[in-house]
Amino acid sequence: MTALLPNTSIPESTEALLVTSDCPFNLTAAVQAGHGSDQSLPPLCTPCCCGVLNRTLAVAFMVSLAFAVVVGNVVTLTVFVQTRQSRTPQGYLKVSLAIADMMVGVVVVPFSVYTEISLMVTSTPPMWYQGGTSSSFSDLGSPWQPCMLIGPVFAGCTFVSISTIFLMTLERSVAILWPLHKDALVTRRRTLLLILLSWAASFLLALAPLIFSSNFNLEYNECSRMCNYTPLLFGGQLPPDANILLLFPAFDFTLLGGTLAINIVSFTSIRRYTQKRKLLSGGSLSEGGGGCSHRPSFSDIKAAKTIGILTFAFTASFSPIAVFVLGNVVGYTWCNFSFLAFWILTGNSCCNVIIYSVRDHRFRKGVTLLFQREQPPPHGEKT
């Protein structure tokens, strides 16, 4: 969730901190600092990025994405709720992931659509637009603006997605490595408790810059076209507690790294089991001598591979933001790439239903039953 910095002239000491932050800095303060020091700043939004055609195409993309995210995740939730076989710890985790993804399509994306349409039809930007009137979380006297809700929702749902994928990977690794103890270790009650804790911790982390500091606000960024956290600049300098934003990438990459490590262990075990099964089928290994008496089921192995694909898809959608941070470190500021990085991550919210459709036979069967009309009774059967 790293935001992109426009091509503005700022002090080198400030720039060194900005490239490591997870959110855009306050452009209004930067502009004022630039004018006060007689530095020339380029326009914050050029016609190629914010013209009518560009905004129209962006709105069309956002509307299509919101429709795909909402419809796909509603179908996912309906299938898992109505299918009795899905009422398992893994099914509960998939429901949690679908709810987080659907919240992005219901809350975050429509607000960006509304803001972009407002900018096209009115000449005055809304108060939550970049450089407008912003309010901090602790400033009760300031007028409340929607980005104070939209920003934490997007950040919290992203953290929930990462933590849920981590829990799904952990649950499948138990089924692969200790299949006999799976039912004892992974229970519905423990799974529901972990889901509640992941939601609470994720949204607490999303609100951390606003709760523990008065030097941050949220505003609609013209590059990413989303509500982003903005540390306030004082005299061209970041506040001393700006490093709190480093909690965001630290949390993301810690869980992604842990998920990757668990997947490596699980797939190594699957590979060994597959090799033993081939040796058994070829007669090169006796059943009692080299076979494994506690073998994971085929459904557990397939589910582990599906979760591995989910992890790969989320990591791929998160990678453009990592590339953008690297570009900032070497001195590049890509406004257009900021839009791509944020919205590729947002687009991941509709990928899970596609992966389930391809990999999960039970999910495909549930979707078929969901949309299948009532069939006539078989021939010879009386009604």
C-alpha atoms as a printed R data frame, in Angstrom:
    type eleno elety resid chain resno       x       y       z
1   ATOM     1    CA   MET     A     1   0.000   0.000   0.000
2   ATOM     2    CA   THR     A     2   2.853   2.372  -0.669
3   ATOM     3    CA   ALA     A     3   1.680   5.592  -2.252
4   ATOM     4    CA   LEU     A     4   3.424   7.378  -5.067
5   ATOM     5    CA   LEU     A     5   5.137  10.702  -4.675
6   ATOM     6    CA   PRO     A     6   4.696  13.278  -7.447
7   ATOM     7    CA   ASN     A     7   7.722  14.930  -8.964
8   ATOM     8    CA   THR     A     8   8.143  17.723  -6.449
9   ATOM     9    CA   SER     A     9  11.268  19.436  -5.180
10  ATOM    10    CA   ILE     A    10  11.831  18.718  -1.515
11  ATOM    11    CA   PRO     A    11  14.858  18.749   0.752
12  ATOM    12    CA   GLU     A    12  17.137  15.737   0.478
13  ATOM    13    CA   SER     A    13  16.698  14.855   4.148
14  ATOM    14    CA   THR     A    14  12.923  14.871   3.735
15  ATOM    15    CA   GLU     A    15  13.083  12.814   0.547
16  ATOM    16    CA   ALA     A    16  15.145  10.144   2.248
17  ATOM    17    CA   LEU     A    17  12.328   9.627   4.718
18  ATOM    18    CA   LEU     A    18   9.519   9.901   2.235
19  ATOM    19    CA   VAL     A    19  10.704   7.068   0.044
20  ATOM    20    CA   THR     A    20  10.566   4.707   2.983
21  ATOM    21    CA   SER     A    21   7.082   5.675   4.102
22  ATOM    22    CA   ASP     A    22   4.020   3.696   3.210
23  ATOM    23    CA   CYS     A    23   1.866   6.706   2.320
24  ATOM    24    CA   PRO     A    24   2.093   9.981   0.389
25  ATOM    25    CA   PHE     A    25   3.237  13.126   2.089
26  ATOM    26    CA   ASN     A    26   1.114  16.262   2.454
27  ATOM    27    CA   LEU     A    27   1.371  17.943  -0.921
28  ATOM    28    CA   THR     A    28  -0.246  21.139   0.292
29  ATOM    29    CA   ALA     A    29   2.484  21.618   2.834
30  ATOM    30    CA   ALA     A    30   5.078  20.722   0.230
31  ATOM    31    CA   VAL     A    31   3.741  23.303  -2.182
32  ATOM    32    CA   GLN     A    32   3.708  25.962   0.505
33  ATOM    33    CA   ALA     A    33   7.250  25.057   1.498
34  ATOM    34    CA   GLY     A    34   8.329  25.257  -2.115
35  ATOM    35    CA   HIS     A    35   6.829  28.700  -2.622
36  ATOM    36    CA   GLY     A    36   8.314  29.906   0.634
37  ATOM    37    CA   SER     A    37  11.798  28.912  -0.474
38  ATOM    38    CA   ASP     A    38  11.389  30.207  -4.041
39  ATOM    39    CA   GLN     A    39  11.590  26.710  -5.484
40  ATOM    40    CA   SER     A    40   9.717  25.969  -8.680
41  ATOM    41    CA   LEU     A    41   7.276  23.083  -8.463
42  ATOM    42    CA   PRO     A    42   5.597  21.411 -11.450
43  ATOM    43    CA   PRO     A    43   1.812  21.189 -11.501
44  ATOM    44    CA   LEU     A    44   0.415  18.505  -9.229
45  ATOM    45    CA   CYS     A    45  -1.824  17.083 -11.949
46  ATOM    46    CA   THR     A    46  -1.038  17.284 -15.662
47  ATOM    47    CA   PRO     A    47  -3.686  17.060 -18.437
48  ATOM    48    CA   CYS     A    48  -2.379  13.663 -19.559
49  ATOM    49    CA   CYS     A    49  -3.104  12.247 -16.111
50  ATOM    50    CA   CYS     A    50  -6.192  14.182 -15.093
51  ATOM    51    CA   GLY     A    51  -7.870  15.126 -18.369
52  ATOM    52    CA   VAL     A    52 -11.492  14.295 -19.123
53  ATOM    53    CA   LEU     A    53 -10.600  11.271 -21.283
54  ATOM    54    CA   ASN     A    54  -8.207   9.900 -18.680
55  ATOM    55    CA   ARG     A    55 -10.735  10.284 -15.896
56  ATOM    56    CA   THR     A    56 -13.493   8.731 -18.024
57  ATOM    57    CA   LEU     A    57 -11.376   5.664 -18.747
58  ATOM    58    CA   ALA     A    58 -10.389   5.440 -15.082
59  ATOM    59    CA   VAL     A    59 -14.036   5.614 -13.973
60  ATOM    60    CA   ALA     A    60 -15.030   2.922 -16.497
61  ATOM    61    CA   PHE     A    61 -12.252   0.692 -15.179
62  ATOM    62    CA   MET     A    62 -13.230   1.325 -11.554
63  ATOM    63    CA   VAL     A    63 -16.925   0.594 -12.176
64  ATOM    64    CA   SER     A    64 -16.079  -2.659 -13.986
65  ATOM    65    CA   LEU     A    65 -13.705  -3.672 -11.206
66  ATOM    66    CA   ALA     A    66 -16.247  -2.893  -8.472
67  ATOM    67    CA   PHE     A    67 -18.892  -4.950 -10.287
68  ATOM    68    CA   ALA     A    68 -16.526  -7.911 -10.687
69  ATOM    69    CA   VAL     A    69 -15.372  -7.747  -7.056
70  ATOM    70    CA   VAL     A    70 -18.878  -7.513  -5.587
71  ATOM    71    CA   VAL     A    71 -20.534 -10.120  -7.827
72  ATOM    72    CA   GLY     A    72 -17.649 -12.582  -7.574
73  ATOM    73    CA   ASN     A    73 -17.422 -12.418  -3.801
74  ATOM    74    CA   VAL     A    74 -21.203 -12.487  -3.299
75  ATOM    75    CA   VAL     A    75 -21.255 -15.717  -5.320
76  ATOM    76    CA   THR     A    76 -18.354 -17.041  -3.242
77  ATOM    77    CA   LEU     A    77 -20.093 -16.230   0.038
78  ATOM    78    CA   THR     A    78 -23.389 -17.711  -1.154
79  ATOM    79    CA   VAL     A    79 -21.750 -20.968  -2.224
80  ATOM    80    CA   PHE     A    80 -19.811 -21.379   1.022
81  ATOM    81    CA   VAL     A    81 -22.833 -20.530   3.177
82  ATOM    82    CA   GLN     A    82 -25.237 -22.846   1.353
83  ATOM    83    CA   THR     A    83 -22.817 -25.764   0.901
84  ATOM    84    CA   ARG     A    84 -22.721 -27.970   3.962
85  ATOM    85    CA   GLN     A    85 -19.326 -29.421   3.052
86  ATOM    86    CA   SER     A    86 -17.826 -25.917   3.184
87  ATOM    87    CA   ARG     A    87 -18.573 -25.436   6.890
88  ATOM    88    CA   THR     A    88 -15.023 -26.344   7.829
89  ATOM    89    CA   PRO     A    89 -12.112 -24.308   9.210
90  ATOM    90    CA   GLN     A    90 -10.842 -23.802   5.679
91  ATOM    91    CA   GLY     A    91 -14.307 -22.724   4.544
92  ATOM    92    CA   TYR     A    92 -14.551 -20.162   7.355
93  ATOM    93    CA   LEU     A    93 -11.195 -18.700   6.329
94  ATOM    94    CA   LYS     A    94 -12.372 -18.430   2.727
95  ATOM    95    CA   VAL     A    95 -15.512 -16.625   3.903
96  ATOM    96    CA   SER     A    96 -13.360 -14.181   5.880
97  ATOM    97    CA   LEU     A    97 -11.218 -13.527   2.802
98  ATOM    98    CA   ALA     A    98 -14.313 -13.018   0.626
99  ATOM    99    CA   ILE     A    99 -15.813 -10.511   3.098
100 ATOM   100    CA   ALA     A   100 -12.592  -8.478   3.149
101 ATOM   101    CA   ASP     A   101 -12.448  -8.472  -0.654
102 ATOM   102    CA   MET     A   102 -16.117  -7.544  -0.970
103 ATOM   103    CA   MET     A   103 -15.684  -4.579   1.388
104 ATOM   104    CA   VAL     A   104 -13.103  -3.180  -1.023
105 ATOM   105    CA   GLY     A   105 -15.614  -3.415  -3.878
106 ATOM   106    CA   VAL     A   106 -18.506  -2.007  -1.834
107 ATOM   107    CA   VAL     A   107 -16.775   0.816   0.050
108 ATOM   108    CA   VAL     A   108 -13.359   1.734  -1.375
109 ATOM   109    CA   VAL     A   109 -13.792   1.556  -5.150
110 ATOM   110    CA   PRO     A   110 -17.224   3.300  -5.303
111 ATOM   111    CA   PHE     A   111 -15.821   6.230  -3.323
112 ATOM   112    CA   SER     A   112 -13.022   6.656  -5.873
113 ATOM   113    CA   VAL     A   113 -15.646   6.523  -8.636
114 ATOM   114    CA   TYR     A   114 -17.700   9.197  -6.879
115 ATOM   115    CA   THR     A   115 -14.667  11.454  -6.404
116 ATOM   116    CA   GLU     A   116 -13.528  11.111 -10.020
117 ATOM   117    CA   ILE     A   117 -17.025  11.900 -11.323
118 ATOM   118    CA   SER     A   118 -17.211  14.904  -8.982
119 ATOM   119    CA   LEU     A   119 -13.932  16.214 -10.381
120 ATOM   120    CA   MET     A   120 -15.286  15.892 -13.926
121 ATOM   121    CA   VAL     A   121 -18.629  17.614 -13.376
122 ATOM   122    CA   THR     A   122 -17.585  20.326 -10.917
123 ATOM   123    CA   SER     A   123 -14.777  22.861 -11.010
124 ATOM   124    CA   THR     A   124 -14.232  22.816  -7.236
125 ATOM   125    CA   PRO     A   125 -12.466  19.745  -5.811
126 ATOM   126    CA   PRO     A   126 -14.102  18.172  -2.752
127 ATOM   127    CA   MET     A   127 -12.637  18.948   0.652
128 ATOM   128    CA   TRP     A   128 -11.049  15.492   0.897
129 ATOM   129    CA   TYR     A   129  -9.135  15.980  -2.362
130 ATOM   130    CA   GLN     A   130  -5.353  16.259  -2.260
131 ATOM   131    CA   GLY     A   131  -4.398  19.692  -1.011
132 ATOM   132    CA   GLY     A   132  -7.876  20.386   0.339
133 ATOM   133    CA   THR     A   133  -9.072  20.742   3.892
134 ATOM   134    CA   SER     A   134  -8.053  17.674   5.864
135 ATOM   135    CA   SER     A   135  -8.705  16.681   9.448
136 ATOM   136    CA   SER     A   136  -6.739  14.439  11.729
137 ATOM   137    CA   PHE     A   137  -8.270  11.579  13.660
138 ATOM   138    CA   SER     A   138  -7.725  13.295  17.003
139 ATOM   139    CA   ASP     A   139  -8.948  16.732  15.909
140 ATOM   140    CA   LEU     A   140 -12.565  16.643  17.033
141 ATOM   141    CA   GLY     A   141 -13.169  20.262  16.015
142 ATOM   142    CA   SER     A   142 -12.436  19.703  12.327
143 ATOM   143    CA   PRO     A   143 -15.201  18.673   9.933
144 ATOM   144    CA   TRP     A   144 -15.264  14.938   9.340
145 ATOM   145    CA   GLN     A   145 -14.446  13.854   5.797
146 ATOM   146    CA   PRO     A   146 -14.998  10.442   4.136
147 ATOM   147    CA   CYS     A   147 -11.324   9.576   3.679
148 ATOM   148    CA   MET     A   148 -11.109   9.123   7.447
149 ATOM   149    CA   LEU     A   149 -13.227   5.989   6.876
150 ATOM   150    CA   ILE     A   150 -12.205   4.887   3.369
151 ATOM   151    CA   GLY     A   151  -8.449   4.900   3.996
152 ATOM   152    CA   PRO     A   152  -8.496   2.665   7.102
153 ATOM   153    CA   VAL     A   153 -11.047   0.333   5.456
154 ATOM   154    CA   PHE     A   154  -8.767  -0.257   2.461
155 ATOM   155    CA   ALA     A   155  -5.682  -0.681   4.640
156 ATOM   156    CA   GLY     A   156  -7.518  -2.930   7.116
157 ATOM   157    CA   CYS     A   157  -9.015  -5.144   4.406
158 ATOM   158    CA   THR     A   158  -5.589  -5.523   2.799
159 ATOM   159    CA   PHE     A   159  -4.104  -6.602   6.139
160 ATOM   160    CA   VAL     A   160  -7.029  -9.004   6.686
161 ATOM   161    CA   SER     A   161  -6.400 -10.567   3.268
162 ATOM   162    CA   ILE     A   162  -2.715 -11.080   4.031
163 ATOM   163    CA   SER     A   163  -3.363 -12.503   7.507
164 ATOM   164    CA   THR     A   164  -6.172 -14.777   6.232
165 ATOM   165    CA   ILE     A   165  -3.980 -16.207   3.477
166 ATOM   166    CA   PHE     A   166  -1.321 -16.802   6.139
167 ATOM   167    CA   LEU     A   167  -3.855 -18.665   8.311
168 ATOM   168    CA   MET     A   168  -5.091 -20.695   5.342
169 ATOM   169    CA   THR     A   169  -1.517 -21.683   4.555
170 ATOM   170    CA   LEU     A   170  -0.923 -22.641   8.175
171 ATOM   171    CA   GLU     A   171  -4.122 -24.710   8.281
172 ATOM   172    CA   ARG     A   172  -3.192 -26.640   5.141
173 ATOM   173    CA   SER     A   173   0.359 -27.219   6.371
174 ATOM   174    CA   VAL     A   174  -1.037 -28.942   9.476
175 ATOM   175    CA   ALA     A   175  -3.172 -31.160   7.227
176 ATOM   176    CA   ILE     A   176  -0.125 -32.014   5.111
177 ATOM   177    CA   LEU     A   177   2.484 -32.512   7.829
178 ATOM   178    CA   TRP     A   178   0.306 -33.969  10.607
179 ATOM   179    CA   PRO     A   179  -2.796 -35.424   8.934
180 ATOM   180    CA   LEU     A   180  -3.730 -37.593  11.937
181 ATOM   181    CA   HIS     A   181  -3.710 -34.596  14.290
182 ATOM   182    CA   LYS     A   182  -5.456 -32.177  11.912
183 ATOM   183    CA   ASP     A   183  -8.912 -32.445  13.490
184 ATOM   184    CA   ALA     A   184  -7.512 -32.048  16.995
185 ATOM   185    CA   LEU     A   185  -5.273 -29.077  16.212
186 ATOM   186    CA   VAL     A   186  -7.477 -27.188  13.744
187 ATOM   187    CA   THR     A   187 -10.967 -26.832  15.182
188 ATOM   188    CA   ARG     A   188 -13.821 -24.556  14.165
189 ATOM   189    CA   ARG     A   189 -13.700 -22.702  17.465
190 ATOM   190    CA   ARG     A   190  -9.970 -21.977  17.192
191 ATOM   191    CA   THR     A   191 -10.359 -20.944  13.578
192 ATOM   192    CA   LEU     A   192 -13.174 -18.500  14.339
193 ATOM   193    CA   LEU     A   193 -11.143 -17.056  17.216
194 ATOM   194    CA   LEU     A   194  -8.116 -16.547  14.956
195 ATOM   195    CA   ILE     A   195 -10.325 -14.901  12.323
196 ATOM   196    CA   LEU     A   196 -11.702 -12.438  14.890
197 ATOM   197    CA   LEU     A   197  -8.197 -11.688  16.156
198 ATOM   198    CA   SER     A   198  -6.906 -11.134  12.616
199 ATOM   199    CA   TRP     A   199  -9.701  -8.653  11.866
200 ATOM   200    CA   ALA     A   200  -9.180  -6.780  15.142
201 ATOM   201    CA   ALA     A   201  -5.385  -6.641  14.767
202 ATOM   202    CA   SER     A   202  -5.582  -5.637  11.105
203 ATOM   203    CA   PHE     A   203  -7.883  -2.678  11.656
204 ATOM   204    CA   LEU     A   204  -6.007  -1.618  14.790
205 ATOM   205    CA   LEU     A   205  -2.842  -1.544  12.698
206 ATOM   206    CA   ALA     A   206  -4.656   0.386   9.958
207 ATOM   207    CA   LEU     A   207  -5.685   3.029  12.514
208 ATOM   208    CA   ALA     A   208  -2.312   3.132  14.289
209 ATOM   209    CA   PRO     A   209  -1.008   6.287  12.520
210 ATOM   210    CA   LEU     A   210  -4.215   8.129  13.449
211 ATOM   211    CA   ILE     A   211  -4.570   6.806  16.999
212 ATOM   212    CA   PHE     A   212  -0.988   7.148  18.193
213 ATOM   213    CA   SER     A   213  -0.132  10.397  16.424
214 ATOM   214    CA   SER     A   214  -1.785  13.722  15.635
215 ATOM   215    CA   ASN     A   215   0.560  14.400  12.720
216 ATOM   216    CA   PHE     A   216  -1.303  12.329  10.124
217 ATOM   217    CA   ASN     A   217  -4.459  12.792   8.119
218 ATOM   218    CA   LEU     A   218  -6.063  11.183   5.100
219 ATOM   219    CA   GLU     A   219  -6.781  12.762   1.746
220 ATOM   220    CA   TYR     A   220  -7.646  11.666  -1.766
221 ATOM   221    CA   ASN     A   221  -4.404  11.329  -3.709
222 ATOM   222    CA   GLU     A   222  -4.536  12.448  -7.332
223 ATOM   223    CA   CYS     A   223  -1.935   9.907  -8.430
224 ATOM   224    CA   SER     A   224  -3.201   6.726  -6.796
225 ATOM   225    CA   ARG     A   225  -6.829   8.016  -6.899
226 ATOM   226    CA   MET     A   226  -7.489   6.610  -3.478
227 ATOM   227    CA   CYS     A   227  -7.583   7.902   0.084
228 ATOM   228    CA   ASN     A   228  -4.035   7.716   1.451
229 ATOM   229    CA   TYR     A   229  -2.353   8.482   4.744
230 ATOM   230    CA   THR     A   230  -0.456  11.787   4.653
231 ATOM   231    CA   PRO     A   231   2.041  12.823   7.323
232 ATOM   232    CA   LEU     A   232   1.954  16.571   7.847
233 ATOM   233    CA   LEU     A   233   5.058  18.539   6.932
234 ATOM   234    CA   PHE     A   234   6.316  21.217   9.284
235 ATOM   235    CA   GLY     A   235   8.716  23.605   7.622
236 ATOM   236    CA   GLY     A   236   9.394  21.092   4.872
237 ATOM   237    CA   GLN     A   237  10.260  18.364   7.378
238 ATOM   238    CA   LEU     A   238   8.399  15.190   8.291
239 ATOM   239    CA   PRO     A   239   7.152  14.810  11.872
240 ATOM   240    CA   PRO     A   240   9.430  12.875  14.255
241 ATOM   241    CA   ASP     A   241   6.925  10.010  14.489
242 ATOM   242    CA   ALA     A   242   6.632   9.505  10.724
243 ATOM   243    CA   ASN     A   243   8.374   6.139  11.071
244 ATOM   244    CA   ILE     A   244   5.149   4.686  12.439
245 ATOM   245    CA   LEU     A   245   4.140   4.202   8.793
246 ATOM   246    CA   LEU     A   246   6.881   1.593   8.491
247 ATOM   247    CA   LEU     A   247   4.599  -0.731  10.467
248 ATOM   248    CA   PHE     A   248   2.564  -1.237   7.282
249 ATOM   249    CA   PRO     A   249   5.267  -2.722   5.013
250 ATOM   250    CA   ALA     A   250   6.838  -4.533   7.977
251 ATOM   251    CA   PHE     A   251   3.532  -6.318   8.675
252 ATOM   252    CA   ASP     A   252   2.929  -7.087   4.998
253 ATOM   253    CA   PHE     A   253   6.312  -8.542   4.196
254 ATOM   254    CA   THR     A   254   6.596 -10.431   7.495
255 ATOM   255    CA   LEU     A   255   3.367 -12.352   6.844
256 ATOM   256    CA   LEU     A   256   4.163 -12.855   3.160
257 ATOM   257    CA   GLY     A   257   7.610 -14.169   4.096
258 ATOM   258    CA   GLY     A   258   6.099 -16.496   6.696
259 ATOM   259    CA   THR     A   259   3.523 -17.715   4.185
260 ATOM   260    CA   LEU     A   260   6.247 -18.408   1.644
261 ATOM   261    CA   ALA     A   261   8.317 -20.352   4.194
262 ATOM   262    CA   ILE     A   262   5.324 -22.482   5.247
263 ATOM   263    CA   ASN     A   263   4.468 -23.181   1.599
264 ATOM   264    CA   ILE     A   264   8.024 -24.325   0.940
265 ATOM   265    CA   VAL     A   265   7.845 -26.787   3.842
266 ATOM   266    CA   SER     A   266   4.420 -28.069   2.758
267 ATOM   267    CA   PHE     A   267   5.323 -28.511  -0.900
268 ATOM   268    CA   THR     A   268   8.596 -30.233   0.055
269 ATOM   269    CA   SER     A   269   6.552 -32.766   2.030
270 ATOM   270    CA   ILE     A   270   4.117 -33.168  -0.880
271 ATOM   271    CA   ARG     A   271   7.023 -33.768  -3.254
272 ATOM   272    CA   ARG     A   272   8.494 -36.460  -1.024
273 ATOM   273    CA   TYR     A   273   5.116 -38.157  -0.705
274 ATOM   274    CA   THR     A   274   4.632 -38.054  -4.481
275 ATOM   275    CA   GLN     A   275   8.044 -39.639  -5.057
276 ATOM   276    CA   LYS     A   276   7.272 -42.415  -2.580
277 ATOM   277    CA   ARG     A   277   3.934 -43.057  -4.244
278 ATOM   278    CA   LYS     A   278   5.651 -43.389  -7.629
279 ATOM   279    CA   LEU     A   279   8.145 -45.842  -6.184
280 ATOM   280    CA   LEU     A   280   5.339 -47.869  -4.641
281 ATOM   281    CA   SER     A   281   3.395 -47.963  -7.895
282 ATOM   282    CA   GLY     A   282   6.545 -49.106  -9.749
283 ATOM   283    CA   GLY     A   283   7.293 -51.851  -7.229
284 ATOM   284    CA   SER     A   284  10.678 -50.360  -6.299
285 ATOM   285    CA   LEU     A   285   9.624 -49.796  -2.706
286 ATOM   286    CA   SER     A   286   7.760 -52.108  -0.387
287 ATOM   287    CA   GLU     A   287   4.630 -50.832   1.340
288 ATOM   288    CA   GLY     A   288   5.937 -51.576   4.804
289 ATOM   289    CA   GLY     A   289   9.527 -50.505   4.246
290 ATOM   290    CA   GLY     A   290   9.381 -47.078   2.698
291 ATOM   291    CA   GLY     A   291   5.745 -46.081   2.527
292 ATOM   292    CA   CYS     A   292   4.287 -43.438   4.771
293 ATOM   293    CA   SER     A   293   1.530 -44.731   7.026
294 ATOM   294    CA   HIS     A   294   0.210 -41.228   7.701
295 ATOM   295    CA   ARG     A   295  -0.429 -39.865   4.258
296 ATOM   296    CA   PRO     A   296  -2.224 -36.599   3.502
297 ATOM   297    CA   SER     A   297  -5.395 -36.979   1.510
298 ATOM   298    CA   PHE     A   298  -5.625 -35.984  -2.122
299 ATOM   299    CA   SER     A   299  -8.060 -33.168  -1.232
300 ATOM   300    CA   ASP     A   300  -5.573 -31.770   1.321
301 ATOM   301    CA   ILE     A   301  -2.802 -31.786  -1.258
302 ATOM   302    CA   LYS     A   302  -4.978 -30.090  -3.858
303 ATOM   303    CA   ALA     A   303  -6.162 -27.495  -1.321
304 ATOM   304    CA   ALA     A   304  -2.537 -26.748  -0.398
305 ATOM   305    CA   LYS     A   305  -1.718 -26.167  -4.060
306 ATOM   306    CA   THR     A   306  -4.756 -23.887  -4.424
307 ATOM   307    CA   ILE     A   307  -3.671 -21.814  -1.428
308 ATOM   308    CA   GLY     A   308  -0.190 -21.670  -2.919
309 ATOM   309    CA   ILE     A   309  -1.720 -20.151  -6.063
310 ATOM   310    CA   LEU     A   310  -3.650 -17.646  -3.900
311 ATOM   311    CA   THR     A   311  -0.387 -16.680  -2.218
312 ATOM   312    CA   PHE     A   312   1.356 -16.280  -5.563
313 ATOM   313    CA   ALA     A   313  -1.490 -14.119  -6.914
314 ATOM   314    CA   PHE     A   314  -1.447 -11.839  -3.866
315 ATOM   315    CA   THR     A   315   2.350 -11.554  -3.946
316 ATOM   316    CA   ALA     A   316   2.225 -10.696  -7.650
317 ATOM   317    CA   SER     A   317  -0.372  -7.997  -7.024
318 ATOM   318    CA   PHE     A   318   1.723  -6.598  -4.169
319 ATOM   319    CA   SER     A   319   4.989  -6.601  -6.153
320 ATOM   320    CA   PRO     A   320   4.319  -3.410  -8.214
321 ATOM   321    CA   ILE     A   321   4.215  -1.400  -4.988
322 ATOM   322    CA   ALA     A   322   7.554  -2.905  -3.985
323 ATOM   323    CA   VAL     A   323   8.936  -1.936  -7.408
324 ATOM   324    CA   PHE     A   324   7.629   1.580  -6.910
325 ATOM   325    CA   VAL     A   325   9.381   1.891  -3.542
326 ATOM   326    CA   LEU     A   326  12.632   0.786  -5.191
327 ATOM   327    CA   GLY     A   327  12.095   3.399  -7.898
328 ATOM   328    CA   ASN     A   328  11.683   6.081  -5.260
329 ATOM   329    CA   VAL     A   329  14.918   5.006  -3.607
330 ATOM   330    CA   VAL     A   330  16.880   5.520  -6.839
331 ATOM   331    CA   GLY     A   331  15.185   8.851  -7.511
332 ATOM   332    CA   TYR     A   332  12.185   8.127  -9.746
333 ATOM   333    CA   THR     A   333   8.692   9.459  -9.060
334 ATOM   334    CA   TRP     A   334   6.060   7.737 -11.206
335 ATOM   335    CA   CYS     A   335   2.567   9.152 -10.847
336 ATOM   336    CA   ASN     A   336   1.010   6.901 -13.496
337 ATOM   337    CA   PHE     A   337   2.727   3.859 -12.005
338 ATOM   338    CA   SER     A   338   1.238   4.760  -8.627
339 ATOM   339    CA   PHE     A   339  -2.224   4.294 -10.112
340 ATOM   340    CA   LEU     A   340  -1.232   0.922 -11.571
341 ATOM   341    CA   ALA     A   341   0.376  -0.280  -8.326
342 ATOM   342    CA   PHE     A   342  -2.604   0.562  -6.143
343 ATOM   343    CA   TRP     A   343  -5.252  -0.705  -8.528
344 ATOM   344    CA   ILE     A   344  -3.459  -3.947  -9.347
345 ATOM   345    CA   LEU     A   345  -3.558  -4.640  -5.615
346 ATOM   346    CA   THR     A   346  -7.241  -3.695  -5.576
347 ATOM   347    CA   GLY     A   347  -7.907  -5.963  -8.552
348 ATOM   348    CA   ASN     A   348  -6.658  -8.919  -6.534
349 ATOM   349    CA   SER     A   349  -9.990  -8.763  -4.675
350 ATOM   350    CA   CYS     A   350 -11.720 -10.438  -7.642
351 ATOM   351    CA   CYS     A   351  -8.994 -13.013  -8.336
352 ATOM   352    CA   ASN     A   352  -9.898 -15.461  -5.582
353 ATOM   353    CA   VAL     A   353 -13.233 -16.456  -7.093
354 ATOM   354    CA   ILE     A   354 -11.462 -17.152 -10.402
355 ATOM   355    CA   ILE     A   355  -8.904 -19.355  -8.653
356 ATOM   356    CA   TYR     A   356 -11.630 -21.230  -6.784
357 ATOM   357    CA   SER     A   357 -13.533 -21.760 -10.038
358 ATOM   358    CA   VAL     A   358 -10.509 -23.327 -11.695
359 ATOM   359    CA   ARG     A   359  -9.083 -25.312  -8.780
360 ATOM   360    CA   ASP     A   360 -11.958 -26.186  -6.419
361 ATOM   361    CA   HIS     A   361 -14.341 -28.890  -7.696
362 ATOM   362    CA   ARG     A   362 -16.725 -28.393  -4.775
363 ATOM   363    CA   PHE     A   363 -16.906 -24.676  -5.459
364 ATOM   364    CA   ARG     A   364 -17.683 -25.258  -9.148
365 ATOM   365    CA   LYS     A   365 -20.375 -27.732  -8.167
366 ATOM   366    CA   GLY     A   366 -21.832 -25.231  -5.695
367 ATOM   367    CA   VAL     A   367 -21.918 -22.487  -8.338
368 ATOM   368    CA   THR     A   368 -23.633 -24.877 -10.765
369 ATOM   369    CA   LEU     A   369 -26.287 -25.768  -8.199
370 ATOM   370    CA   LEU     A   370 -26.706 -22.090  -7.313
371 ATOM   371    CA   PHE     A   371 -27.541 -21.028 -10.859
372 ATOM   372    CA   GLN     A   372 -29.168 -24.239 -12.008
373 ATOM   373    CA   ARG     A   373 -32.886 -24.092 -12.528
374 ATOM   374    CA   GLU     A   374 -35.155 -26.692 -11.026
375 ATOM   375    CA   GLN     A   375 -34.790 -29.853 -13.026
376 ATOM   376    CA   PRO     A   376 -37.814 -31.999 -13.992
377 ATOM   377    CA   PRO     A   377 -38.068 -35.364 -12.203
378 ATOM   378    CA   PRO     A   378 -36.470 -38.344 -13.943
379 ATOM   379    CA   HIS     A   379 -38.549 -40.415 -16.351
380 ATOM   380    CA   GLY     A   380 -40.656 -43.000 -14.644
381 ATOM   381    CA   GLU     A   381 -40.640 -41.171 -11.297
382 ATOM   382    CA   LYS     A   382 -44.038 -40.020 -10.107
383 ATOM   383    CA   THR     A   383 -44.432 -36.546  -8.754
